[in-house]
Amino acid sequence: MSKKIVIGIGEILWDVFGEEKRLGGAPANFAHHASQTGAEGVAVSAVGDDALGDAIFAELAGKTLRAEFQRVSGVPTGTVAVSLDASGSARYAFPSDSAWDHLAFTEHLRDLAARADAVCFGTLMQRSETSRETVRAFLRATPENALRVFDANLRADFYSEKLVRESLALANVLKINEDELRVLGGFFGVPAGDAFAARRDRFFETVFAAFPCLRFVVLTCGGDGSFIAARDGEFSFVAADAGTRVVDTVGAGDSFTATFTTALLAGRPLAEAHRLAADVSAFVCSRAGAMPELPDALKARL
């Protein structure tokens, strides 16, 4: 049986930690982890015609991830300055213009979209008009039954209520974290002062009602576990592994989303897909960087 084609479309960049750099970018992280969890993971992005772009190709040469990158002259390959707090949680500072802001929609990308079983996208890639239109054209070119995963992945000021609503209209899976629940909850009239469980349930109910296309809403809450609600009323909660020693959280959410997506495509029940996603994410938290190699024992379950 051929592998499912699972695509992350968006930014590819270097996560810069002081003097050290590591390959990252949420959609590329997603595609990398999809390639480790049974799918053909494909990263769609753009890099500069520069040394950092060359370094991305060299770095990916040792990974199973398939790269579909355009090269853009006159614009630098993407970077982001990453700082970690005492808990390992990351903060990001992005330059105003990078190669991935200039990804163009081509016939090649149209053909790739038509063969996709799943595609993940976020808000950051849509900060420029060029890349925003490319992402949306790509999504519209996917098969009707493809999973279209909107991982909100809110960064700095590169999002708005309008952008979130337009993205949700193109998606059938929404993935957010606890901080994003507060922001998106505000967009949809969910009272911020309510207890967490009430806000969570009200938000799930509201977005399902507002967007009939949505099949699943995924909410990750770090040490407080994760929740997945399905349109048909099925609900799953997985507690965080208290034994996980968190090194950094970079890429953990992307690995969760990728594993959940590939497990759904493989026909796994919701609770099983959720458990697998949580276990992969916990492992990624225990390692430095966004793209660690999964251990064989974990891959065997996938």
Secondary structure, 3 states (H helix, E strand, C coil): CCCCEEEEECCCEEEEECCEEEEECHHHHHHHHHHHCCCEEEEEEEEECCHHHHHHHHHHCCCCCEEEEEEECCCCCEEEEEEECCCCCEEEECCCCCHHHHCCCCHHHHHHHHCCCEEEECCHHHHCHHHHHHHHHHHHCCCCCCEEEEECCCCCCCCCHHHHHHHHCCCCEEEEEHHHHHHHHHHCCCCCCCCHHHHHHHHHHHHHHHCCCCCEEEEECHHHCEEEEECCCCEEEECCCCCCCCCCCCCHHHHHHHHHHHHHHCCCCHHHHHHHHHHHHHHHHCCCCCCCCCCHHHHHCC
